[in-house]
Amino acid sequence: RLEQAPGQAILLIDDEGPGIAPAERERVFDRFYRVEGNAEPGSGLGLAIARAIAARHGATIALQDAPSGQGLRVKVVFPA
């Protein structure tokens, strides 16, 4: 979903997966970090790359609880 706020454009992406525990949400942006017990394939680079790309566009990226109560919300805020 896209939203607009004064001086900002906001991209919101919600899913209904297992989510990421609040204590892990900042750490998952570290290169090569993988949440304990995650059996999904990958190298732990995706969110680090996403944050780097957002920063190059002057944007911020944050992880939150999905509004449905299950899953994750990714919030990317771009300067307008």
C-alpha positions in Angstrom: 0.0 0.0 0.0 1.2 3.6 -0.6 0.4 6.5 1.7 1.3 10.1 1.6 2.2 12.3 4.6 3.5 15.8 4.6 6.9 15.7 2.9 6.9 11.9 2.7 5.8 9.0 0.6 5.3 5.8 2.5 5.3 2.2 1.2 3.7 -0.4 3.5 4.1 -4.1 2.8 2.2 -6.6 5.0 2.4 -10.3 5.1 0.8 -13.0 7.2 3.8 -15.2 7.7 5.5 -16.1 11.0 6.8 -12.5 11.4 10.0 -11.5 13.2 10.2 -11.1 17.0 10.6 -7.5 18.0 13.9 -8.2 19.7 15.3 -9.5 16.3 13.9 -6.7 14.1 17.0 -4.5 14.1 19.4 -7.3 14.0 18.0 -8.9 10.8 19.3 -5.9 8.9 22.9 -7.0 9.7 24.7 -8.7 6.8 24.6 -12.5 7.0 22.4 -12.6 10.1 19.9 -15.3 10.2 17.1 -15.7 12.8 17.8 -18.8 15.0 15.8 -21.8 13.8 15.0 -20.3 10.3 15.1 -23.3 7.9 14.4 -21.1 4.8 17.2 -21.0 2.2 19.2 -17.8 2.0 22.4 -16.1 3.0 21.0 -13.3 5.3 21.7 -10.5 2.9 18.3 -9.5 1.6 17.3 -7.0 4.3 20.8 -5.6 4.5 20.6 -4.9 0.7 17.1 -3.4 1.0 18.2 -1.1 3.8 21.3 0.0 1.8 19.1 0.8 -1.3 16.6 2.7 0.8 19.4 4.8 2.4 20.8 5.7 -1.1 17.3 7.1 -1.9 17.2 9.0 1.4 14.6 6.6 2.8 14.3 4.6 6.0 13.1 1.0 6.3 11.6 -0.5 9.5 9.9 -3.7 10.5 6.6 -3.7 12.6 3.8 -6.0 13.6 1.3 -6.5 10.8 -2.0 -4.8 11.6 -3.8 -8.1 11.3 -2.0 -9.4 14.3 -0.1 -12.1 12.4 2.9 -11.5 10.2 5.1 -8.5 9.5 4.8 -5.0 8.2 7.7 -3.4 6.3 7.5 0.3 6.3 9.6 2.3 3.9 9.5 6.1 4.2 10.8 8.2 1.3 11.3 12.0 1.5 8.9 13.6 -1.0 
